[in-house]
């Protein structure tokens, strides 16, 4: 296991995902943000099954920066309860993992 994390954040649009990604990268909370513009989310909210078009934001960061990243996403995100899920990176290219650490340090 490495110190790197991939963080998943769904957003209402690709534009909102890009706005959040840009802020996090500029603030060195994430090394990179990939915007996947068209995902379909089916979920239960307020007692009803919802079916919505969303965008998925994939963020690369470190464990040390996650709490600050999470707080910033919550501040920038329009949803009442946004998805902010961190997944540990088990393995990867050593130079890429070092880049993540350097870009968020």
N, C-alpha and C positions, 0 to 999 in steps of 0.2 A: 504494500500500500504506500501511496505517496501523499504528500501534503495537498495535492491538487484536487479540486472539486469541479464537477459540472453541475450547474444550477439550472433547473427548469422553471420557467415563468411563462404562463399563458397570458395573453393580452387581447383586448378587443380588436386590435388591428395591427398590421405590419408597421404602420407609422408610429403607433404608440410603443411597440416593441423597439423600434429603432431609436426613438427618443430616450427610452430608458437605457438602452445599451450604450448610447453615446455618452450620457451622463455618467454611467458607471465606469466606462473606460477612461473618460477625461479625469475622473476623480481617483483613478488607480484602484478602484474596488474590484474591477474585472479586467483581465488581460484582453478579452475578446468577447464579443457577443454575436451570435449567428441568429438571424431572423428567418424562421421558416414561415412563409406568409400565409399558407392555407392549411389549417388543421380544422377538423370537425370535432367538437367536444360534446359528449353526451354525458350528463351528470345530474345528480339530484340536488336541487336548491330550493329552500323554503317549501319543502313537501311536494315539489313537482319535478318531473323529469324534464330537463332542458336539452335542447339540441341547437348548438350555436356554432357559427363560424368564428374562429379565433386565429391568432398567430402564436407561434411558439418561439420563445427566446431561449437560446442555449448560451449560458454564460460560463466562462472558464475563470476560476479564481483559486485562492488558496484557503485552507482551513482558517488561517489567522485573519483573513479579510472577510469571512462569511458573515459574521454578525453585523458588521457595518454595512455590507452589501444588502443583507436582508432588510435592515432598517431603512436604507435608502430606497429600495424597491417599494416597500410599504408606503413611504412618503410620496413617491412619484406615481404610484399605480392608481387607476380609477376604481378598481373593484373594492368592495367592502372586505372581502376575504381572498386576496390574491394567492395563487399558487407560487410558493417559493420552496422548492425541494432540492436539497443538495445530495448529490451522488458522489461517493468516493471514487477516485481514479485508482484502479488496482495496478495498472501498468501503462506504459506509454513510451514514446520516444524521449530519451533523456534530454536532448537539446530543447524539445518543445516544452517539457515539464519545467526545465530551467527558465525558459522564456516566460512562462506563466508566473513563476516566482519573481522574476526580475521586473516584469511589467506591472505587478501589483505591490511591489515593495517600496 
